[in-house]
Amino acid sequence: MKKVQFNTLLWIVVFGVFSFSNAQQKNYEIEIVRDQWGVPHIFGETDADVAYGLAWAHAEDDFKTIQEAYLAGNALLSRKRGLKGAVADYVAQLIGSEEIVNEKYESDISPAYKTLTQAYAEGLNRYALKHPKEVIDQKLFPITPKKMLRYQQLQLFFFSRGDYWASKILSNQLEDPEEVEDMRGSNTFAFNSAKTKDNATYLAINTHQPLDGPASWYEAHLVSEEGTNILGALFAGSPNILIGANEHLAWSHTVNYPDKFDVFKLKMDPKKKHTYWVDGKAYPLEVHKAKVYLRVLGIPIKVSRKYYKSMYGPTLKNDNGYYAMRTPAFYNIQALQQWWTMNKAQNFTAFYDALKMKAIPGFNIGYADKNDTIFYISNGLIPKRAPGYNWKEVVPGDTKKTLWTGTYDIEELPQVVQPKSGYIYNANHSPFYSSSESDNPVAENFSKDMNFETYHNNRSTRLYDLINAFEAIGDQEFKTIKYDRQFPKPFQFNYVDINAIDSITAANYPELATLINEIQNWDRKADIDSYGAGAFASLYFELQKIYSSLPEDKKVTEDQLITALRQVKEDLQTHFGAERIQLGDLHRLIRGEKDIPIWGMPDVITAMGSVKLEDGRRKVVSGESYIELVKFTSDGVEIESVISYGSSDHPDSPHYNDQMELYRDFKTKKMTLDKAEVYRNAKKIYRPD
């Protein structure tokens, strides 16, 4: 009999005998093919086989992030992160993700998807058994489909802006809510043969996400004998693709901002504790205690904090009373299953039917297919609300008139199918500017209580101008649009107005003339070697400090600009020994030993977000992340892609940062859905385990 190592015995005990033996007995038919960039192409007989292989491949590349995501979704992150994980753990319990998943799992998740998620879970569990030193917290294991879905609920709560409203409640700021636009974003645009030179159909998948962490993208190609053949990207812990292209169609997402979230002020009984009144009837407020951990001298200490539940939803208390939160994302656990159904679609009708599942609570969708169909929709689970209330702010929680239960159907949302113009586009701006003027949805046809965006921003303005500057689109024009990095004139930031910079007379401020002239004479391109971009970026980031003090119109005055420019000059001289620098001196793409200059700024098409380093430079941490360019021709689908760093999160991997130069140089790697070509160019072929 073979000797069994102690750590293996330990893991049998930790995981449970059933879990271990089940993973051993299950026979998954999988091959993982790694290409020259380390991207996993996963081949299996069934979708479940492929899910097991995806779990294994992703764990090889970034098991740490997958675990951290699931720890957060299952209220366990603070055990390892202390205070840094406590917020996620508290929210996971506040929104009742465990309860809703337990309640709806058997009825709402299809047998096929249960099989797939079980296989994915077994892949992660098996990897943990084989690599015990990589396990962060044994309490997470064995991972189950329900644990995966709990993390989905947490993630969708944040995407529904639940964190914004919860923060407002807990900080006693609900009486004066301040809308601060999320400076991250994404782009998508598509063209059909009415706009293309070669009668092909194009789609740009151009997401702006964090470059690291649980909301960063991971690229994979999934192929099964059950009709799956899709290449795209997913977040840590997802068992299927979230954006990408199969042989028939492709889609992308951008974040949208219709009103999907409501806050209700409860009418509390002045004498009876934890009792609230609705329509003249008293109801007991449920009292719960969320358990989180704080680390003291490295030891996790369990603490608890109260939260409540009312008929309106999860409820929090602040100095002004009790406030309940409600969003459709609280009551649906099928989002991942809907994305999988979209993965499997082979034509527009099937894709649209998948949207009718109404499980993904938000996100714009840009779509194209091999039949020359293009499509845009501002997707979302938007409540059907009673008229007569200001739903943008806090509404009364003392009447069932405000207690909505239904949401708008997919057909009732702003959308464009096959516009005569031959194009659709979105850059997190208004759905009522998603194609040509004659093709756009009409704002008056939609309830104001849905609160759809009505603005343009720099990216949307620039996209519209570029698209209409070309009579017809080919490969070159497609990439010219995608990689544009120029601000329009005037600036169209929807969260701050800095156009006063153009009216300043430099001669009035001789000590700042160099900076003022650089910005005013700048071609507005966020290029690596641009001094104007270096000056403007330095000013822009300095102005972020005064955003909250700006008036309602968010216009920055000349005096504020001059004060900021003086600080910019001082900082440049302190950190760079000069008062003019190129953007690439300031803006850096850094991973491991690679530290390279990079283009982009917030709200250009090639958008970038960054954080300040101690030496005065700025490290890019979000923005342009996964890029996939898709073209449907008479010969099939052509795909190019690139990611900001590489396919692996391990510093000792050759794929830790091997795509950085491609990314910097506006280049892509050719990808394929053809199995024979994948094997022909394979760098490594193996089976899990």
N, C-alpha and C positions, 0 to 999 in steps of 0.2 A: 504493500500500500504506500502511495506517495505521501511524503511528509507535507503537512499543511502549515504554512507560515502563520505565526501568531496574529499578524495584522489582518490576514484573511479571515481567521476565526473571529476576530473582533468585529469585522464588518458583517459577518453572517449574523452575529448577535444584534448589532445595531440596526441592520436593515430588516431583520426578521427572516426566518427560514423560508417562508412562502415566497417572499420577494426574490430572494437569491435563487431559489430553485426554479422559480418561474422564468427568470431571465436566462438561466442555463438551458432549460428545456425548449424554449422558443427558438425556432429555426428561421432566422431572417436571412433572406437571399439578397445580399448587398455587395456591390463593389464601389469603392470610392476612388475616383480618378482625380489626381491633382494636376493642374496645368502648370505652365511655367511661372505663373504668378501665385501659385498656391491655392487658387480658387477650387473648391470641391465640386466635382460633378458626380452626383450620386445616382447610381443605377440599381433598381430593385424590381422584383416581380410585381409587388403590390405597393400601394401608397403607404401602407404601414411599414413595409420594408424600408422604403425611402425615408420615412420619418425617423426610424431607428438610426439609419445611416447619417441623417442630418444632425441628429443629437450628438452622435459620436464625433463627427467632423467638427462641428462647432465647439464642442467641449475640448477637442484637441487644440483649437485655436484660441479659445477664450472661455474656459470653464469658470473662471473667477467671476466674470460679469454675469453669466447666466445664473450662478448661485446667488449673487448679490440681488439680482432682480427678483428671484423667487423668495429670498429671505424678506425683502421689503413687502412683497405681496402677501406674505403669510405672517406678518407682524413679528419677525424674528431678527430683523436687521440690527436693532439696537443691542442685541446680545454681543455683537462683534464690533459695532461702530459707536456704541454709546449714544451720546447726544446727537451725533450726526445722523444716526439712523432712527432716532426716536420719533421724528415727525412722520416718516413713512409708516412706521409701526402703528402710531396713533390713528392715522387716517385709514389704514387698512381695517382697523377695528371699528372706527366711526362709521364707515360706509357699509359695514355689514357684509363684506365680500364673502366671508365663510358661510354665513347664513343663506345668502341668495344663491350661491353655487350649490350648496347642499339641497336647497329646496327645488331648484330647477334642473339639476344635472340630468336626472333620469328622464324627465319629460322633454327637455328642450334640446339636448345634444343627440344627434342622430347616431345610430349604431355604427355606421361607417366612420364617423369622426371620433367616436369613443375608441374604436380600434386603433385609429391613427395616433391619437394622443397617448394612448396606453403604450404603443410602440415607442413613441418619442421619449416618454418617461422611462421606459425600460432601458433605452439607449443611454440616458444620463445616469441612471442607477448603475448600470453595468460599467460605465466609464469610471464612476466613483469607486466601485469595488476594485477596479484594476489600478487606480491611481489615488490611493487613500491620502497621500501627502498633499494633494491638491484640494481636498475637501476643506471648506471654510468652517462649517458647523454641522456636526453629525445630526443635530436635531431636525435639520431640513429633510433628511432622508428617511425612508425612500420617497422620492418625488412621485407624485400621482397626478393624473389629469386634473383633479379638483384643485390641487395646489397651483397648477399652471393657470387655471381659469381665475383663481383668486388674484394672481398678479395681473392678469388682463383687466380685471375690474379696477384695480388701483391705477393702472396706466391710463385707462379711459376716463377715470375721474379727473386726472390732471389735464388730459387733453380737452376735457369739457370745461376747463377753467375753474374747477372746484377748489383748487388750492388758492386761487385769487380770492374767492368769496369766503372761504374758511378763514383766511388770514384777515380779511376785513372784519369779520365778526369778532374774532379773538382780540383784535387790536382796537376795538371800539370805534371803527372808522366808517361804519355803515351809513351814518347820517350824512356823510359828505363823500360819497364814493368818487374816486378819481380813476378815470379810464386811462390806463397806460398801455399803449399798443405794444404787443410783443414784437421786438425788433428782429426776431428770427423770422424765417419765412421759407417759401419754396417757389419754384416756377414750374409750370408745365405749359406746353403749347403743341398743337398738332395741325398738320396740313393734309388735305386730300387732293385728288387730281385736279380739282378746280383751281388750285393755287400752285401746283408743282410743275416743274419743267418736264419731268420724266414719267408723269402719271403714277408715281409712287405715293405712298401714304407714310407720313412721318409723325413720330411722337418723341418729344423730349421729356425724359424723366429726370428732373433736376431738383432734388430735395435739399433743404437746408436744415440740418440737424446738428446736434453735438457731434464732434469728431471722435469722442470717446464716451464710454459709459453705456448704460442700459438702453438709451434712446439713440445710439449710434448704429449705423447699418452694417450688416454682414452679408456678403455676396455668396450666392450658391446657385447651382443648377440641379434641378430635381427631375428624375425620369423614372417612370414606372410602366409596367405592361398594362396598367389600368387607365391609360390615356393621359397621364401627366407628363409634360415636357415643358418646363418653365425655368427661365433664368431671371433672377432679380435679387431683391434684397429683403432682409427681415431684421427684426430686433432680437436681442438676446432672449432666448426662451421661447421664441415662436416656432411652432412645428411646421409652418408653411410660409410661403412667400407672401409679402405684404404689398410690394410694388414690383412690376416686372413685365416680361413678355413671354408668351408661349408661341406656338407655331401659327396661331390664328389671330391673336389680339394682344394688346398691351395696354397698361394703364399706369397712372401715377396719381399721387395725392399732393395737395397743398393744404395747409391749415386754413380753415375758415372761421368766421366769428359771428354767425347768427346767434341769437339768444337761446341757448340750450339749457340754461341754469337759472333757477329762481330761489329767492330767499324770502321767507315768511316770518313776520313778527307775531309770536303767539300772544294771546291774551291770557295772562296768568291769573289764577284766583288769588286775591290779596290776602286771604286768611288760610287757605288750605295749601300746604306745600306740595310742589310738583303736580299741580292740577291746572289744566288749561281749558278754556271755554271756546266752543265752536257752535255757532248758531244757537246759543242759549243753553247748550248742554255741556256738562263738565266731563272731562276725560283725564285719566291718569297719565302722567308723563313717565315713560319708562326711564329708569336710571341704570346706567351701565358704568363699568370701570374698565378703561383700556389699560392694559399692562405693557409697560415698556421697561427697558433696562438702561441704567446709567452705569458707566464703568468708573469705578473708584479704585485706584492703584491697580488697574488692569483686571479687576474683578467685576463681573456684571451684577449690579444690584437692582432687583425688581422694584419698580414704583408704579403707581397707578394714577390715572387722571380721569375724572368723570366726563361722560358725555351722555346724551339723552336721545330718545326717539319719540317722535309724535306721529300722528297720522300723515303729516306732510313729508316726513323723512328724518334723516339724522339731524339732531338738534344740538346747538351749542349755546352756552350762557356767557354773556358779557355784562358790563356795568349797566347796560340799558335794558336788559331783559333776556328773553330766550328767543333764539332764531333758528328756524328749521330750513334745511336745504333740500332741494328736489331737482333732479335731472333724470331724463329717461335712461341714462347709462346705469343708474342704480338697479334697474329692473330687468336687464337683459344680459344674458351670458353667452350669446351666440356670435360675438364679433369675430373671433378667430375662425369659427366654422364658416361664417360668411366669406371671409377672405379666401379660405380653402375652396369654397364653391366658385369664387371668381377665378381662382387658379385653374379650375377644371373647365371653365366656359370655352366654347369653340366658336361662338358667334355673338353678335350684339344682343340678340333676343335672350340667349342664355345668360349673358352678363347682366342684362337689365333685370331679368328674373331674380338673379342673385341679390341685386340691390333691394328688391322688394322684400327680402328677409328683414330689412330695417333693424339691423343689429349693430352696424358701425355708427356710432353716435355723431360723427362729424366728418370733416375733410372734404374739400373739393376733389373732384375726379376729372382727370383728363384722359381721354381714351382714343385709340385708333385700332383698326383691324385690317386684315388682308382683303376684305371686301370694299375697301375704300371708305369705310364709315369713320367719321370722327364725332366726338361727343364730349360735352362738358356738363357737369351738374354740381351745384352747391349742395352736396349731400349733408344730411344731418337728421337727427331725431329731435324735432322741434315741437314743443308742446302746443296743443290747440287750447289756447287760453281764453278765458272769459273777457269780453270787451269791458272797457271802462276803468281799467287799472293801469298804473304806470309800471309796466313789467320790467323796465330797465333798472328799477330800483327795488327796494323792499316793498312787498305787498302784504296786506292784512292776512294773518293766519287765524282769523276768528270766524271764517265762513267757508263752507264747502264750495262756494262759487269760485274761489280761487284754487280749489284742489283739482287741478286738471288730471286726467287719466290717459287721454289719447294723444297721438302725435300725427303730424301731417304725413300723408302717403308720399311715396317717391314721385309719383306723377304730379304732385302739387308743389314741388320744389323748383327753383329757377334752373333751367337747363336749355341746352342747345344741341340739336341733332342735325347733322348734315347741313350746316349753314351754306347759303349761296356764295358767301365770301371765300369758302374753302379753308377757313382757319378758326381755331378756338385758342384761347390763352387764359391763364390765371397766374397772378403773382400775389396772392393773399389780399386782393382788392375786391371791389364790388362785383358780384355775379351779373350785374346789369351792364357791365362792360366786358363781355366775354368773347365777343366777335365783332363784326362790323355793326354799324349803327342800326341797319335794317334787320339784322339777325339777332340782336340782343334781346334777352327777356325784358319785359316791361315792369318796372318797379311798382307801378300802380296796381298791378294784378296780384300783389302779395300783401298780406296783412302787415301793417307796421309793427305789430307785436312780435313778428318773427325777427325783426331788427337785423335784417341783412345789411352788410356793409354797403355804403353808398359812395365811397371815396376811391380815387386813384392814388397810387404812390409812385415813387421814382421808377421802380421796376416795371410796373404796369404801363406807365406812360411811355417808358423807353421801348418796351416790347411792342406796344401798339404802333409807335412811330417806325420802328425797324421793319415790322411785318408789312406795313403799308408802303414802305420805301421800295420794296421789291415787287415788281410786277408778277414774277414767278419765283418759286423756291426750288433750289437744287441742293446738293450736298454742301457746297461752299456757303451758300446763303444760310442754310440751316445752322451750320456751325458758327457762322458770323453772328447770328442772333444769339445763339446759346452762350457764346463766350464774350459777349459785349460787356464792357465794364465802365460805361460812361454814364454820368448823371445827366438828366435833361436840364434844360434852362427855360424857365426858372426851376429851382428845386421843387420837388413835389412830395417831400416827406410828409406823411400824414400825422406824425406825432410831434413835429417841431418845424417852425418856419425860420430859416436862417438866410433868407434872400436879402436881408439888409446888408450883407457883406458886400454886395455889388455896388452899393451906393456910397460906401465910405470913400472919402478923399484921402489918399495916402499921404499927400503933402501936409495934411493937418496933423499927422502922427509920424514925424520923420524917424523916430526910433523904432517904429513898427512897419516902415514902408516896405522893407524887403518881404516880410510875410504877407502883407496886404496885396502887394503887386503879384506875388507868386500865385495867390488864390484867384485874384481877379483876372489874371492872364492865362490861367490854367485851362486846358482843353477839356477838363472835367472827366478825364479818363483815369481810373484807379489802377495805373500801371506801376510796375515795380520800380522803374527808373524815373518816375515823375516827381520833380520837386514840388510842383503845385499840389499833387496828391499828398505828398508828405506833410506840407503845411496845412492843408485842409483837414486831413485825418487827425493831426495833432490838435487842431482847433475843435473839431467835432467831438473828440473824446473829452476835451476839457469842458465843453458846454454841457455834457451829460450831468455834470455836478449841479447845475442850476435848473434842471428840467422841472423839478417839483415846484419851484418858485415862479414859474412863468405864468402869465395870465391865460385865460381860457382859450384865446386864439393861438397860444403857443408861439407868439412871435418874439424873436430875440432882438433886442434893441441894439443900436450902435454902441451905446455905453457898455452894455453887457459884452458885446463882441470885443471891444477894446480891452476891457478888463481881462477877458479870457486870453486874448492874444498876448498881453504882457506876461501872463503866466506861462503860456506856450513858449515864448522866447526864453524865459528863464529856465524852463525845463530842458529845452533843446541845448542850451549852452552848458547846463549842468551835466547832462547825460551824453551828449554827442560832441560838445565843444564847437558847436556851430549853430547858426540861426536858420539854416535851410538844410533839409535832408531829403533824400529820396524816400518814397513810400517803402521800398524794400529794406531800408535801414531801420525803419520802425516796425514794420509788419513782418512777422516771421512764422514759418511753418516748422515746428520743432517736434521731432520724435527720436528718442535715443540720442545717438551722436550726430544725427542730421539736424542742421539748423540752417534753413534756406530762406531767402527773401520770397515774399509772396504778394500777389496782387489782391485787389478787392477791398471793399469796405461795406458797412451796413447799407442795404437798400440799393446797391447796383445789382444788375442781373447776376453777376458773379459775386454774390453777397458773402461777407465774412464778418464774424463777430470775434472779439479778442479780449484778452485780459492783460493788464499791465504787469510787467516784470520789474524786479528791483532795479535793473539797469536802465530803465526808462523805455525799453522796447516793449512790444506787445506780441503776445503769443496767440495765434489763431486757435480758437477752441470750438467754433461752430460756424455754420454757414454751408457753403458748397461742400457736400459730403459725398454721397453716392450719385454718380451721373451715369445714366443709361440712355443711349441714343438708338432709337428703333426705326427701321425702315422696312415697310412691306412692299415688295416688288412682285412682278409676275413669276420670278424665280424662287420666291420664298421670302423669309424674313432675314434681315441683316441687323446685327447688334454690335454696338461698341459700348464699352464702359470704362470707368475709372473710379477709384476711391481715394480718399485723401491720403491715407497712409499705406495700408497693405492688408493682406488677408489674415494675418496673425497678430495677436496681442502679446506674444512672447518676444522679449528683446533679443533672445538668441536665435530667433527664426530669420531666415533670409527674406521672409515675406512680412517682416515687422514694419518696414518702411520703404519697400522697393517700388511703390507706385508714386512716391512723392514727386519725382522729377517729371514723370508723365503728367501728373496733375498740374504742376507748376507751368509746364510748357504747353498747356491746352491740348494735350494729346490723349488718346484713348487706346485701349487694347481691343483687338478684334475678338469677339466671342462667337460661339456657335451653339445651336441646338442639335446639331448633327452628331449622332453617337459615334459613327465611324471616324469622323474628324477629331472628336474629343480623344478617342483611344489612339489615333494615329499620332497625335501631338502630346500624348501624356508624358509627364515627368515622373509620375509615381502611380502605381495601381495596387490596391490592397483591399482587404476585407477588415471590418472592425474586429478588434479583439485578437 
